[in-house]
């Protein structure tokens, strides 16, 4: 291995450490607790080293969001591939999405609430974000109904899931009604 390859590998490892540490700190204490100073202390590197990877917290949030988008796409695809039939796939997608949001609140915030400097729904949208939407579209595109734009239907369904995730987390919805909400959403929005 060349010196250049070793340096690139070490740089990539430091970057993974920064992102993992930021994510862990955000999940434990919230994004307000994630500062470059605290991150530098936790990873045992100086702040200039941290800034050589990320220009600031915004870029770190963006890196966590991209990682989260990959995980969300994987979770949705795993859930839908194990389901039999369109209705079961849509319900599995909804449950996987809501479960991801509940289990990873800081990552979910990085994806959908905070400014990570990422472009959404544009040509320059990063691939992990496009793929997360594609994971939803793969299942939802087939159940919107005749004459309904699959992308728009997917956006509408996604917005409904996002609303459920956000309102549940804020304590605005009763947790014991989570499953009836999923069933109602699937039955009323999807043409099965």
N, C-alpha and C positions, 0 to 999 in steps of 0.2 A: 504494500500500500504506500502510495506516495505521501509526501508531507502535505500536499494540497488536499488530497482525499481525506486524510486524517483531520485536518483543520475543518473541512466542510462537515465531516461527521460530528466533530465536537460542537460545532456551531449549531447544527440541527438538534443535537441532544440538549444543548443549553436552551434553545428555543422551546423544545417540548417541555422542559422543566419549568420554564417561565409560565407557559400556558397552563400546565397541570397545576402549578402552585396557585396561580390566579383563580383558576376554577375552584380549587379546593377551598381557598380563602373566601371566595364569593358564596359558595354553597354553605359554608359554616357561619359567616358573619355578614353576608350581603356585599353588594358591589361597592358600597361606600367605604368598606374596610380595605378594599384593594387599592393600594397606592404604590407608586414605584419604589418608594422608600421601604415599605413593608415587604414588598416582593424581593427587593435586593437583599434585605436582611434574611429572609426565609431561604432564599436559594444560595446564599453565601457568596454572592458576587456583588461588585460595586454597581451603583446606579448607572455609571457610564456604560458598563457592559450590557445592562438591561436596555439602555437607550440605543445601543448598537444593533439590537434586534427589533425593537419597537419604538416608535417615536413618542409613545405615551400610552396612557390607559385606554384611549379610544381604539388603538390598533390591537391591543391585547383583548379587548372585548370582541373585536372583529374576529380574531383568531379563535377565541372560544366559540363564537357563533358558527364559524365554519366547521369546527370539530363537532359541534352539536348538530348541525344540519346533516352531516354524514351519519351520525348515530341515529337521528330521527328517521332518516330514509331507511336505514338498515332495520330499525324496529318495525316500521310500517310494513316493509316488504316481508319480513319474517312472519308477522302476524297475518297478513293477507294470504301468503302462500300456504299457510296451514289451514285456511278456511275453505269450506266446500260450498260453492255457489255464490252468486253476486251479493245476496243479502248478507250472508255470513261474512263475506270479504269486507263489505262496507262497515258492518258492525265491528269487525276485528280492527279495521283501520281506525275507527273512532276511538275504540278502547285503547289501542296502542298509542295514539296521539295524546290522549288525555293522561294516560299513565306516564308517558315520557315527560309531559309538562309537570306532573305532580312529583315525580322522582328527581327531576333536575331543574328546580326553580331558577337557579342563577343562570344556567345555560339557556333555559327558555327565555329569560329576560334578555340575555345577550342576543338571542336570535330575533326576538320580536318586540322588545320594549326599549332597549338602549341603543344609543348611536355607536355603532362599531365601524362607521365609515364605509359600510358595504352598500352597494347598489342592489336594490330589489326590483324585480319586474322590468329590467332594462337589458339592453344588449350586453353590457359589460358586467352583468350579474355574475358573481363567481360560480364556478361549476357545482360546488357542494350545495349551494342554495337552489340552483336550477334542478339538481338531482332530487333534493327533498321535495320540491313541488312535483317533479315527475313521478315520485313514489306515490303521491296522492292521486295524481292524474291517471296513473295506470289502473287504479281501481275505480275511481269516481268518474272517469271519462265515459265509462260504459253504462252509467246509471242515471244520467241527467235527463233522459227522455228525448224523443224525436224533435229535431229542430233546435235543440238547446246546444249552445256552444260548450264543448267539454271543458275548456279552460275556464270559462266564466262560472260554470257550475262548480268546478273544483274550488275556485276562489270563494264562492258563496258557502260551500260546505266547510271549507277551511276556516272562514271567518266565524262560522257558527261554533266550530270546535274551539277556536281561540277564545271566543266569548265565554264558552262554558269553562274552559281552563282558567281564565282570568277571574271570572266571577266566583268560581269554586274556591280558588286560592285566597281570594279576598274575604272569604267567609260570607258571601252574599247569597250562596245557594246551599241548600241542605245536602250534606254529603251522602245521606242515605238514599237520595233520589237520583244519584249519578247514573245508575243502570237504566231506570225508566226514561231518563233524558236521552240517553244514547238510542234506546229503542224508538222513541218518538222522533228523534232526528232522522234516523234511518228510514222509518216508515213514511214520514211526511215529505222528506226532501228527495229521496232516491226513488226512481221509477224501476221497480223490481219485478 
